[in-house]
Structure formats: structure tokens, C-alpha cells
Amino acid sequence: MTEDWMVAIPQGEIHLRDDRKKTSRRSEIAQFQMSITQAVYSKIMSRAPAAFIIRQVALSDAEAIPEVLRWSIAEVCHADHKGDKALLHQWLANKTPDSVTK
């Protein structure tokens, strides 16, 4: 079940920058669900999640993770890509099962 490996990422603010253009800005993000490991969650949040089911990684994870990434980028980053299909395609192009299994 996907709920078993998804955690709620709280709403907040993210600092975005473009090193090529030497620009930066802050953007608000809404709460969203994301697949994540306990180690990564602990590093980001400075604490362990309240509940986590630990299990072996399966091939289906490699197929599901890109879908979560693609959805997250399409929905959460809408303020950045503003629905620009060409830009969104560019951002999503490498979010595939092959790229997450390397």
C-alpha cells in the first residue's frame, strides 16, 4: 500500500535559486505526500518520523517513485513552471524507473 511509505511533508517555504542566471527567490509550498526513507526524513526534519513501516525495497517501488516525483513536480512546483508544457516536459523527462534504479 502506498500509504505505508508515504509521509506528509508540511507546508512551508522553499528557497529556489538558479546558478546559471545568478537569481534566487522564495516560494510557498502546500503540504504534500512523498515517498521517502527514514534516514532522509530524519536528516531534513532533524527528528525521526512518528511512524514508519520498514520493509525491503521492491521493483514496484522503482516504478512508483517516478510517478510520485512527476506528480510532485507538476503539482507542487506549478508556481514555477506555470503550466508551461515544454518546461514541464523538460523537468519530468528523467523521472523514470530506469533513472531511480541507477
C-alpha atoms as one frame of an Amber mdcrd trajectory, in Angstrom:
protein
   0.000   0.000   0.000   1.449   3.366  -0.968   0.360   4.963   2.317   2.877
   2.687   4.050   5.843   4.510   2.507   4.456   7.999   2.120   4.951  10.803
   4.608   3.209  14.140   4.817   5.602  16.966   4.045   4.304  20.055   5.860
   3.540  23.289   4.087   6.259  25.864   4.199   8.661  27.965   2.226  11.393
  26.824  -0.132  14.366  28.834  -1.342  14.948  28.333  -5.071  17.992  29.504
  -6.972  19.328  29.356 -10.498  23.135  29.340 -10.520  23.234  29.937 -14.265
  21.210  33.147 -14.030  22.505  34.076 -10.548  18.935  34.547  -9.320  17.047
  33.275  -6.305  13.601  33.536  -4.807  11.401  32.041  -2.135   8.226  30.137
  -2.891   5.410  28.828  -0.689   4.586  25.134  -0.980   1.460  23.328   0.155
   1.552  20.166   2.249   2.019  17.071   0.086   2.698  13.344   0.371   6.084
  11.988  -0.667   7.847   8.676  -0.623  10.951   8.967   1.488  13.393   6.907
   3.528  13.626   7.252   7.290  17.259   8.399   7.009  16.414  11.192   4.581
  13.397  12.287   6.631  15.491  12.407   9.813  18.214  14.450   8.129  15.763
  17.006   6.738  13.447  17.257   9.739  16.100  16.718  12.465  13.926  14.006
  14.006  12.597  10.560  13.208   9.064  10.276  11.836   6.391   9.243  14.332
   5.617   6.043  12.455   7.419   4.204   9.698   6.985   0.741   8.310  10.359
  -0.639   7.271  10.426  -3.213   4.505  12.627  -4.401   1.668  12.592  -2.305
  -1.474  10.690  -3.911  -4.328  10.829  -3.422  -8.085   7.383  -1.839  -7.854
   9.000   0.961  -5.809  11.219   1.834  -8.758   8.080   2.068 -10.851   6.078
   4.060  -8.285   8.718   6.573  -7.177   8.977   8.352 -10.554   5.189   8.737
 -10.575   5.319  10.405  -7.160   8.169  12.654  -8.308   6.354  13.562 -11.523
   3.135  14.346  -9.655   5.006  16.368  -7.022   6.800  18.448  -9.638   3.654
  19.003 -11.686   1.504  19.985  -8.686   3.801  21.455  -6.046   6.035  23.402
  -8.445   3.175  24.856 -10.510   4.100  28.383  -9.399   7.494  27.832 -11.028
   6.557  26.159 -14.335   3.201  27.987 -14.614   1.768  25.188 -16.755   4.424
  25.624 -19.467   4.192  22.193 -21.120   7.649  22.394 -22.736   9.333  23.347
 -19.456   7.379  20.745 -17.510   8.313  18.077 -20.070  11.974  19.046 -19.649
  11.722  18.801 -15.844   9.949  15.426 -15.973  11.978  13.770 -18.744  14.435
  11.962 -16.470  11.905  10.877 -13.821  11.700   7.253 -14.982  12.076   3.830
 -13.353  15.464   3.491 -15.080  16.771   6.719 -13.552  15.783   5.799  -9.978
  17.324   2.322 -10.145  20.783   3.564 -11.154
